[in-house]
Amino acid sequence: MMKIAIALLITTILSASVEIYQDKVKQTLLPKEKFIGFNANIYAYDKYNDLKIIKKECNESQKTHCISSKKIAKLKTKIASLKSQKDALSMSLTKLSMKIDNPEQTISFVQIISDKIAEIENNIKDNKNLLIIKQNKMIKRLMILAVLLISAYISDAQEYKISIQVKNLSDSSLYLGYHYGDGFFIIDTVQLDPEGKAVFNKNKVLKGGIYFILFPQGKYFDFLIDKDQNFEITTDTVNFLRTVRFKDSYQNDLFFRYQNYLNNVYSQIALLREKQKTLLGSMDSLLAVEQQIEIYQNKIYLEKEKLANQHPDSLISVLIKAGLPIIPPPAPRDTSGAPIDSLFEYKYVKTHFFDNYNFADERLIRSSLLNNKVLEYLTRMVPQYPDTIIKEVDWVLDKAKANDEVYKFILNTLFSYYSRSSIISDENVFVHIAENYIITDNAPWVNDEFKNKLKEDIALRKPNLVGKIAPDFTMQDINNKPVNLRDVQNNYVVLYFYNPDCSICKEVTPELMNFYRIIKDRGVSIIAINTGEDKNVWKTYVNDNYMKVINVWDPKNKSGYRELYNIKGTPLIFLLDEDQKIITKRVTIEQLMGFFNSI
């Protein structure tokens, strides 16, 4: 942005008048809240000592500029006056030329007037040359002034300086960091002096967002970083919220007043909730207290709206607006008064879920708001079917492309969340994100080594995702006869991968056999696949556990089942439907029981 501003400024100086130049400087050189005008007070507040020198030079330059402007104006007036004299004399010369009654006298007057006109023309020419010189000098001075102002602004924007004084604490380390979704990052550290004072200061600009100062024993408080990055903090370790004070940071003043306001109102609501517990026998009293609570909640909403509208582009406004709920209008009704669409409110909220979020605003990623909002949308507003979630994930990521850093943040957030999800079908979403975003050119920040490992992982996951047809295989039964998966037709097929030497399998196997006796008449078949390599051990295991199911094995993995079903450990259970589509996988006996009890 600064490069654009400088380019516009230079173009203006070289191609426009002084008046236009001044307007452009006011528009492009400094932020509105800092720019006062071309006078002694270049800044509304003096941040650095070196600005005093610059301000003095600017004052001198401005004085010269004012003198030059007056001289140029006088020259222009003089030139205009001389032109008027010339025109008047030319008119007189014309009239005299027409009078030829006394030729000698006429010639004499004509000569005098012609000489005067020539003198005026030379005077005009000299003054025009002087005018050009004066204008060039003035533009040069204005360019110097512009460079001084730009230098002041750049130096002002290239460092942060946060002074802090902590009462009742000294000779301790403090840490400066910022929120990043549900994570935290430390970027600076200082040591308090014996008076509890320190300064966080580096020659860099901090990106806007919610930051924190971390104290010993894990205590910390949040504050805002936006455009103003030179301010002072005083606080006490006893109660941050009540004692923290800011100087030269209006946003943080608002932020902490707002937090104190919320704290006070929520305390009142908590007292009313406690009061309700004593009024359980009186419905009227309960309703009266509930109305009081609603009044407080409405006050909170109105306070949020007021603050969000006061400074619409400020970080405090962006954060408050992001926390506002989406309130649907009354649902349309038919002539009888019945709702036309019973899902109207849900559809409205879902459609407008991100109305209060600007995906182009990078400041939101240095907080937990955007992270939580996106996950809330995908886990609560979207029906939990893999294909539906995948469609919505693509939609959210498309919105996030409004800003490169926001896109990177949301993509990393979704990849991390779905890679760790305990919901079986979320694996489909994870594979989709990995395959279509992470290992492609859509995630240039991911290194090739990670991408290659991820490709290998996806190759093992894809064949056995929920909703897909289970990979076919042919194995030998305990009598060396081939058994093909597709030949086992039933309402449900359970694939049970186990190893006779597996300690957990020794507990799961008898439980599964007992459960099978209960559900087998409901059209259920079990294929028990031994992953071991000792046939005698296998036979003994089958007999000892009364495994009256289809028992097979493939000790040399000729069928490739280990890769097809991504076998990394045992026991492992897959449930297939009548078409042998994978309903669920990697479930416990309890979860399997829950499924059959629910149908």
C-alpha positions in Angstrom: 0.0 0.0 0.0 2.8 2.4 0.8 4.4 1.9 -2.6 1.1 2.7 -4.3 0.7 5.8 -2.1 4.2 7.0 -3.0 3.6 6.3 -6.7 0.4 8.2 -6.7 2.0 11.1 -4.8 4.9 11.4 -7.3 2.6 11.2 -10.3 0.5 14.0 -8.7 3.4 16.3 -8.1 4.7 15.9 -11.7 1.4 16.2 -13.5 -1.0 18.4 -11.5 -1.3 21.8 -10.0 -0.3 22.7 -6.5 -3.9 22.6 -5.3 -4.5 19.1 -6.7 -1.2 18.1 -5.2 -2.2 19.1 -1.7 -5.5 17.2 -2.0 -3.7 14.0 -3.1 -1.2 14.2 -0.3 -4.1 14.4 2.2 -5.7 11.4 0.6 -2.8 9.1 0.1 0.1 10.1 2.4 -1.3 9.5 5.9 -4.2 7.7 7.6 -7.2 10.0 8.2 -6.9 9.6 12.0 -3.3 10.8 11.9 -3.4 13.6 9.2 -4.2 17.1 10.4 -3.2 19.2 7.4 -0.4 21.3 6.0 0.3 23.1 9.3 2.6 22.9 12.3 0.9 19.8 13.7 1.7 17.1 11.1 0.6 14.4 13.6 -2.2 14.5 16.2 0.3 13.2 18.7 4.1 13.1 18.7 5.3 9.5 18.9 9.0 9.9 18.3 11.6 12.5 19.0 12.9 12.6 15.5 9.6 13.8 14.3 10.3 17.1 16.0 13.1 17.7 13.5 11.0 16.7 10.6 8.1 18.9 11.8 10.5 21.8 12.0 11.7 21.2 8.5 8.1 20.8 7.3 7.2 24.1 8.9 10.1 25.9 7.1 9.1 24.3 3.9 5.5 25.3 4.4 6.4 28.9 5.1 8.5 29.0 1.9 5.6 27.4 0.1 3.2 30.1 1.4 5.6 32.9 0.3 6.1 31.3 -3.1 2.4 31.0 -3.5 1.9 34.7 -2.8 4.7 35.7 -5.2 3.2 33.5 -7.9 -0.2 35.1 -7.3 1.2 38.6 -7.6 3.1 37.7 -10.8 -0.1 36.3 -12.3 -2.0 39.5 -11.4 0.8 41.6 -12.8 0.8 39.6 -16.1 -3.0 39.9 -16.3 -2.8 43.7 -15.7 -0.1 44.1 -18.4 -2.2 42.1 -20.9 -5.1 44.5 -20.2 -2.9 47.5 -20.8 -1.6 46.0 -24.0 -5.2 45.3 -25.2 -6.2 48.9 -24.4 -3.2 50.4 -26.2 -3.8 48.1 -29.2 -7.4 49.3 -29.4 -6.2 52.9 -29.2 -3.6 52.2 -32.0 -6.4 50.9 -34.2 -8.5 53.9 -33.7 -5.6 56.3 -34.4 -4.7 54.5 -37.5 -8.2 55.2 -38.8 -7.7 59.0 -38.3 -5.7 60.3 -41.1 -6.7 64.1 -40.9 -3.3 65.0 -39.5 -0.9 62.2 -40.7 2.2 63.6 -39.0 0.5 63.8 -35.6 -1.1 60.3 -36.1 2.2 58.8 -37.0 3.8 60.3 -33.9 1.1 58.9 -31.6 1.2 55.5 -33.3 5.0 55.3 -32.8 4.6 56.2 -29.1 1.8 53.6 -28.6 3.7 50.9 -30.6 6.8 51.4 -28.4 4.7 51.1 -25.3 3.1 47.9 -26.5 6.5 46.4 -27.3 7.7 47.4 -23.8 4.6 45.7 -22.2 5.1 42.6 -24.3 8.7 42.3 -23.1 7.5 42.9 -19.6 4.9 40.1 -19.9 7.6 37.8 -21.3 10.0 38.5 -18.5 7.3 38.0 -15.9 6.2 34.7 -17.5 9.7 33.4 -17.3 9.9 34.5 -13.6 6.6 32.7 -13.0 7.9 29.4 -14.4 11.0 29.6 -12.3 8.9 30.3 -9.1 6.5 27.5 -9.9 9.4 25.0 -10.4 11.0 26.0 -7.2 7.7 25.7 -5.3 7.1 22.2 -6.7 10.6 21.2 -5.8 10.1 22.3 -2.2 6.7 20.5 -2.1 8.5 17.3 -3.3 11.0 17.7 -0.5 8.2 18.2 2.0 6.4 15.1 0.7 9.6 13.0 1.0 9.9 14.2 4.6 6.4 13.2 5.4 6.7 9.9 3.7 9.9 9.2 5.6 8.2 10.1 8.9 5.2 7.8 8.1 7.4 4.9 7.1 9.6 5.1 10.2 6.5 5.4 12.3 5.0 2.2 10.7 8.1 0.1 10.9 8.3 -0.6 14.6 6.1 -1.6 17.5 6.8 -0.2 21.0 4.7 -1.5 23.9 5.7 -0.2 27.3 4.4 -2.1 30.3 4.6 -1.5 34.0 3.4 -4.2 36.4 2.7 -3.4 40.0 3.9 -5.9 42.6 6.1 -7.7 40.1 9.8 -7.2 39.2 12.8 -9.0 37.8 10.5 -11.5 35.9 10.2 -12.5 32.3 7.2 -11.5 30.3 6.2 -12.9 26.9 4.4 -11.2 24.0 2.4 -13.5 21.7 -0.8 -13.8 19.6 -3.7 -16.1 19.1 -3.8 -18.1 15.9 -7.1 -20.0 15.8 -7.0 -22.3 18.8 -3.2 -22.0 19.1 -0.8 -19.5 20.6 2.5 -18.1 19.3 5.2 -16.3 21.3 7.1 -13.6 19.3 8.9 -11.5 21.9 10.2 -11.5 25.5 11.4 -8.9 28.0 12.7 -8.8 31.5 11.0 -6.5 34.0 13.4 -4.2 35.9 13.3 -3.7 39.7 10.4 -1.1 39.2 8.3 -3.6 37.2 8.9 -1.8 33.9 9.8 -3.2 30.4 9.4 -2.4 26.7 8.5 -4.7 23.9 10.2 -3.0 20.9 11.3 -4.3 17.5 11.7 -2.7 14.1 8.8 -4.5 12.5 5.0 -4.0 12.2 2.8 -6.4 14.0 -0.1 -7.8 12.1 -3.5 -6.9 13.6 -5.3 -9.4 15.9 -5.7 -10.4 19.5 -2.4 -10.5 21.3 -1.5 -11.5 24.9 1.2 -10.8 27.5 2.1 -14.0 29.4 3.2 -13.7 33.0 5.0 -16.2 35.3 2.8 -19.1 36.5 0.8 -19.0 33.3 -1.2 -15.9 33.9 -2.0 -13.7 30.9 -4.3 -11.1 29.5 -5.4 -10.4 26.0 -5.3 -7.0 24.2 -5.6 -5.7 20.7 -3.0 -4.8 18.1 -4.2 -2.8 15.1 -2.8 0.4 13.5 -1.7 2.0 16.8 1.4 0.0 17.9 3.0 2.5 20.2 1.3 2.6 23.6 1.7 2.0 27.3 0.2 -0.5 29.6 0.0 -0.5 33.4 -1.5 -3.4 35.3 -1.5 -5.4 38.5 -1.2 -9.2 38.7 -4.0 -9.3 41.2 -6.8 -8.7 38.7 -5.9 -7.9 35.1 -9.4 -7.1 33.9 -10.0 -4.6 36.7 -6.5 -3.0 36.9 -5.2 -2.9 33.3 -4.9 0.6 31.8 -3.8 1.8 28.4 -2.3 5.1 27.2 -2.5 6.1 23.5 -4.6 3.1 22.5 -8.3 4.0 22.2 -9.2 0.5 20.9 -7.8 -1.2 23.9 -9.6 1.3 26.2 -12.8 0.3 24.4 -11.9 -3.4 24.5 -11.4 -3.5 28.3 -14.4 -1.3 29.0 -16.4 -3.6 26.9 -15.1 -6.7 28.8 -15.8 -5.1 32.1 -19.3 -4.3 31.0 -19.9 -7.9 29.9 -18.5 -9.2 33.1 -20.8 -7.0 35.2 -23.9 -7.9 33.2 -23.2 -11.6 33.1 -22.7 -11.4 36.9 -26.2 -10.0 37.2 -27.5 -12.8 35.0 -25.8 -15.4 37.1 -27.4 -14.0 40.2 -30.8 -14.2 38.6 -30.2 -17.8 37.5 -29.4 -18.7 41.1 -32.5 -16.9 42.2 -34.6 -19.0 39.8 -33.5 -22.2 41.6 -35.3 -20.9 44.7 -38.5 -20.2 42.8 -39.1 -23.6 41.2 -42.5 -23.8 42.9 -43.8 -20.6 41.4 -44.2 -20.4 37.7 -45.1 -16.7 37.7 -42.0 -15.8 39.7 -39.8 -17.9 37.4 -41.2 -16.2 34.3 -40.7 -12.7 35.9 -37.1 -13.5 36.6 -36.7 -14.9 33.0 -38.0 -11.6 31.6 -35.3 -9.7 33.7 -32.7 -12.0 32.2 -34.0 -11.3 28.7 -33.7 -7.6 29.3 -30.1 -7.9 30.3 -29.4 -10.1 27.2 -31.0 -7.5 25.0 -28.9 -4.8 26.6 -25.8 -6.8 25.8 -26.9 -7.2 22.1 -27.6 -3.4 21.8 -24.3 -2.5 23.4 -22.5 -4.8 20.9 -24.4 -3.2 18.0 -23.5 0.3 19.2 -19.8 -0.4 19.5 -19.7 -2.3 16.2 -21.2 0.7 14.4 -19.1 3.4 16.1 -15.8 2.4 14.4 -16.8 0.0 11.6 -13.2 -0.6 10.3 -11.5 -0.9 13.7 -10.5 -4.3 15.1 -12.7 -3.9 18.1 -15.7 -3.4 15.8 -14.7 -6.4 13.7 -14.4 -8.7 16.7 -17.7 -7.5 18.3 -19.6 -7.8 15.0 -18.3 -11.3 14.5 -19.9 -12.3 17.8 -23.3 -11.0 17.0 -25.9 -13.7 16.5 -27.9 -14.1 13.3 -31.5 -13.3 14.1 -34.0 -14.6 11.5 -37.1 -12.6 10.7 -40.6 -14.0 11.3 -41.3 -17.1 9.3 -43.7 -16.7 6.3 -47.1 -18.1 7.1 -50.1 -19.2 5.0 -53.6 -17.8 5.2 -54.4 -20.0 8.2 -51.4 -18.7 10.1 -49.4 -21.9 9.9 -45.6 -21.7 8.9 -45.1 -22.3 5.2 -41.7 -23.8 5.8 -40.9 -25.5 9.2 -37.2 -25.1 8.5 -37.3 -21.4 7.6 -35.3 -20.3 10.7 -32.6 -23.0 10.1 -32.3 -22.1 6.4 -32.1 -18.4 7.1 -29.4 -18.7 9.8 -27.4 -21.1 7.6 -27.6 -18.8 4.6 -26.6 -15.8 6.6 -24.2 -17.6 9.0 -21.1 -15.6 7.8 -22.8 -12.3 7.2 -20.8 -10.7 10.1 -17.4 -12.1 8.8 -15.2 -10.5 6.2 -13.0 -13.3 4.8 -10.7 -10.6 3.3 -9.9 -9.3 6.8 -6.7 -11.1 7.9 -6.9 -9.8 11.5 -9.6 -12.5 12.2 -7.1 -15.3 11.9 -5.2 -14.0 14.9 -8.1 -14.9 17.2 -10.2 -18.0 17.8 -13.3 -16.4 16.3 -13.0 -17.4 12.6 -11.6 -20.9 13.5 -14.6 -21.6 15.8 -17.1 -20.1 13.4 -16.0 -22.2 10.5 -16.0 -25.4 12.5 -19.4 -24.6 14.1 -20.9 -24.2 10.6 -19.5 -27.4 9.3 -20.3 -29.5 12.4 -23.7 -28.0 13.5 -25.3 -26.3 10.5 -24.4 -28.8 7.8 -26.0 -32.3 7.8 -23.3 -34.8 8.8 -23.0 -36.8 5.6 -19.5 -37.0 3.9 -20.7 -35.8 0.5 -22.6 -32.9 2.0 -19.7 -31.8 4.3 -17.3 -32.0 1.4 -19.5 -29.7 -0.7 -19.7 -27.2 2.1 -15.9 -27.4 2.8 -15.3 -26.4 -0.9 -17.7 -23.5 -0.5 -16.0 -22.2 2.7 -12.5 -22.5 1.1 -13.7 -20.6 -1.9 -14.9 -17.8 0.3 -11.5 -17.8 2.1 -9.7 -17.1 -1.2 -10.6 -13.4 -0.6 -7.3 -13.3 1.3 -4.2 -15.5 0.9 -3.5 -15.7 4.6 -7.1 -16.4 5.5 -7.2 -19.1 2.9 -4.0 -20.7 4.3 -5.4 -20.5 7.8 -8.8 -22.1 7.1 -7.3 -24.8 4.9 -4.8 -25.7 7.6 -7.6 -25.6 10.2 -9.8 -27.9 8.3 -7.0 -30.3 7.4 -6.0 -30.6 11.0 -9.5 -31.0 12.3 -10.6 -33.7 10.0 -7.3 -35.6 10.3 -7.9 -35.9 14.0 -11.6 -36.4 14.0 -12.9 -39.5 15.8 -16.0 -39.6 13.5 -15.4 -42.4 11.1 -17.0 -40.7 8.1 -14.9 -37.6 8.6 -12.0 -39.6 7.0 -13.7 -39.0 3.7 -13.6 -35.3 4.2 -9.9 -35.5 5.3 -9.0 -37.4 2.1 -10.9 -34.9 0.0 -9.0 -32.0 1.5 -5.7 -33.7 1.3 -6.2 -34.9 -2.3 -7.7 -31.7 -3.7 -5.9 -29.0 -1.8 -2.9 -30.0 0.3 -1.0 -32.2 -2.2 -1.8 -29.9 -5.2 -0.7 -26.4 -6.1 -3.5 -25.0 -3.9 -1.2 -25.2 -0.8 2.2 -23.9 -2.0 3.4 -23.6 1.6 3.5 -27.4 2.1 6.8 -29.0 1.3 7.3 -31.8 -1.1 8.4 -34.3 1.5 5.1 -33.9 3.5 3.1 -34.1 0.2 4.7 -37.3 -0.8 4.0 -39.0 2.6 0.5 -37.7 2.4 0.0 -39.2 -1.0 1.1 -42.6 0.4 -1.4 -42.3 3.2 -4.2 -41.3 0.9 -3.5 -44.3 -1.3 -4.1 -46.6 1.7 -7.2 -44.8 2.9 -9.1 -44.3 -0.4 -10.1 -47.9 -1.2 -11.8 -48.4 2.2 -13.6 -45.1 2.8 -17.1 -45.2 4.3 -19.7 -45.4 1.5 -17.4 -47.2 -1.0 -17.8 -50.8 -2.1 -15.5 -52.9 0.1 -12.4 -54.1 -1.9 -12.8 -57.7 -3.1 -10.5 -60.5 -2.0 -10.1 -64.2 -2.2 -8.5 -66.1 0.7 -8.3 -69.7 1.9 -10.5 -71.1 4.6 -9.3 -73.4 7.4 -9.7 -76.4 4.9 -7.7 -74.6 2.2 -10.8 -73.9 0.1 -10.9 -70.4 -1.6 -13.5 -67.9 -0.3 -14.4 -64.8 -2.3 -15.9 -61.8 -0.6 -18.4 -61.3 -3.3 -19.8 -64.8 -2.9 -20.9 -64.0 0.7 -24.3 -62.4 0.2 -26.4 -61.3 3.1 -28.2 -58.2 4.6 -25.0 -57.4 6.5 -21.4 -58.7 6.4 -19.0 -58.1 9.3 -15.3 -58.3 8.4 -13.3 -59.1 11.6 -9.5 -58.8 11.2 -7.7 -60.3 14.2 -4.5 -62.0 15.3 -4.4 -65.0 17.7 -1.4 -63.5 19.5 -3.2 -60.1 20.0 -4.1 -59.5 23.6 -7.1 -57.2 22.8 -8.3 -59.7 20.2 -8.5 -62.4 23.0 -11.1 -60.2 24.7 -13.0 -59.0 21.6 -13.3 -62.4 19.8 -15.5 -64.1 22.4 -17.7 -61.0 22.8 -18.2 -60.8 19.0 -19.1 -64.5 18.8 -21.7 -64.1 21.6 -23.2 -61.1 19.9 -23.3 -63.0 16.6 -25.5 -65.6 18.1 -28.0 -62.9 18.8 -28.0 -61.1 15.4 -27.2 -63.9 12.9 -30.9 -64.5 12.2 -31.3 -60.9 11.1 -29.2 -61.7 8.0 -25.7 -61.1 9.3 -22.6 -63.0 8.2 -19.2 -62.7 9.8 -15.9 -63.3 7.9 -13.1 -63.7 10.5 -9.8 -62.9 8.9 -6.7 -64.2 10.7 -3.7 -61.9 10.1 -1.2 -64.4 11.7 1.1 -66.9 9.9 0.9 -70.0 12.1 -1.9 -72.3 10.9 -1.9 -74.6 14.0 -2.2 -71.6 16.3 -5.1 -70.4 14.1 -6.9 -73.7 14.3 -6.6 -73.9 18.1 -7.8 -70.3 18.4 -10.9 -71.0 16.2 -11.8 -74.1 18.2 -11.2 -72.5 21.6 -13.5 -69.5 20.8 -16.2 -71.5 19.1 -15.9 -69.4 16.0 -18.9 -70.7 13.9 -18.3 -68.1 11.2 -16.5 -67.9 7.9 -12.8 -68.3 8.9 -10.1 -67.3 6.3 -6.5 -66.2 6.1 -3.9 -65.1 3.6 -0.5 -65.4 5.4 1.5 -64.2 2.4 -0.9 -61.3 1.6 -1.4 -62.5 -1.9 -4.7 -60.8 -2.1 -3.2 -57.5 -1.0 -5.8 -57.2 1.8 -3.4 -55.5 4.2 -3.1 -52.5 1.8 -6.7 -52.6 0.6 -8.1 -52.4 4.1 -5.2 -50.4 5.5 -4.4 -53.0 8.2 -2.0 -51.4 10.7 -3.2 -53.3 13.8 -5.8 -55.6 15.2 -8.6 -56.1 16.1 -10.3 -54.3 13.2 -14.0 -54.4 12.4 -15.8 -53.4 9.1 -19.6 -53.4 8.6 -20.9 -53.8 5.1 -24.5 -53.5 3.8 -26.2 -55.9 1.3 -24.4 -54.3 -1.6 -21.1 -54.6 0.4 -20.8 -50.9 0.7 -18.9 -49.9 3.9 -21.4 -48.6 6.4 -18.8 -48.1 9.1 -15.3 -49.3 10.2 -12.8 -49.4 13.0 -15.7 -49.7 15.5 -15.8 -51.4 18.9 -18.2 -54.3 19.8 -20.2 -51.7 21.8 -20.6 -49.5 18.7 -21.5 -52.5 16.6 -24.2 -53.5 19.1 -25.5 -49.9 19.1 -25.9 -50.0 15.4 -27.9 -53.2 15.3 -30.0 -52.1 18.3 -30.9 -48.9 16.4 -32.3 -50.6 13.3 
